[in-house]
């Protein structure tokens, strides 16, 4: 049985992909959609880290948030 957290993460991820593919003209909308993609990936890493009782998901999430902060400073 799937965890509801994974369903929410996949919905946010595909919504971000749809936003990137449909909004080619608006630069800020594309950046917001990429942020949605990165945050859904972070939530997946954190969820798997909790389920597997491992700290690597938290470390990867920290690095992805650092990249997302640099990407949002460009916008």
C-alpha positions as CSV (number, residue, x, y, z in Angstrom):
1,X,0.0,0.0,0.0
2,X,1.3,3.4,-0.9
3,X,1.9,6.1,1.7
4,X,-0.2,9.2,1.1
5,X,3.0,11.3,1.3
6,X,4.3,9.6,-1.9
7,X,1.0,10.4,-3.7
8,X,1.3,14.1,-2.6
9,X,4.9,14.2,-3.7
10,X,4.2,12.7,-7.1
11,X,1.3,15.1,-7.6
12,X,3.6,18.1,-6.8
13,X,6.3,16.7,-9.0
14,X,4.1,16.3,-12.0
15,X,2.5,19.7,-11.5
16,X,5.9,21.2,-11.6
17,X,6.8,19.3,-14.7
18,X,3.6,20.4,-16.4
19,X,4.3,24.0,-15.4
20,X,7.8,23.9,-16.9
21,X,6.6,22.4,-20.1
22,X,3.6,24.7,-20.6
23,X,5.1,28.1,-19.5
24,X,8.0,28.7,-21.9
25,X,7.6,32.5,-21.9
26,X,7.5,33.4,-18.3
27,X,10.9,33.1,-16.6
28,X,9.6,33.5,-13.0
29,X,6.9,30.9,-13.5
30,X,9.5,28.4,-14.7
31,X,11.7,29.1,-11.7
32,X,8.7,28.6,-9.4
33,X,7.9,25.3,-11.1
34,X,11.5,24.2,-10.7
35,X,11.3,25.0,-7.0
36,X,8.2,22.8,-6.8
37,X,10.2,20.0,-8.4
38,X,13.1,20.3,-6.0
39,X,10.8,20.5,-3.0
40,X,8.9,17.4,-4.0
41,X,12.2,15.5,-4.4
42,X,13.3,16.8,-1.0
43,X,10.1,15.4,0.6
44,X,10.7,12.1,-1.1
45,X,14.2,11.9,0.3
46,X,13.0,12.8,3.8
47,X,10.2,10.3,3.7
48,X,12.5,7.5,2.5
49,X,15.1,8.6,5.1
50,X,12.5,8.2,7.9
51,X,11.2,4.9,6.6
52,X,14.7,3.4,6.2
53,X,16.1,5.0,9.4
54,X,19.0,6.5,7.5
55,X,20.5,10.0,7.7
56,X,21.6,10.2,4.0
57,X,18.2,11.5,2.9
58,X,18.5,14.4,5.3
59,X,22.0,15.2,3.9
60,X,20.9,15.1,0.3
61,X,17.9,17.2,1.2
62,X,20.2,19.8,2.7
63,X,22.3,20.0,-0.4
64,X,19.3,20.3,-2.7
65,X,17.9,23.1,-0.6
66,X,21.2,24.9,-1.0
67,X,21.0,24.6,-4.7
68,X,17.4,25.8,-4.6
69,X,18.4,28.8,-2.6
70,X,21.0,29.7,-5.1
71,X,18.5,29.2,-7.9
72,X,16.0,31.5,-6.3
73,X,18.5,34.2,-5.7
74,X,19.0,34.3,-9.5
75,X,15.3,35.1,-9.9
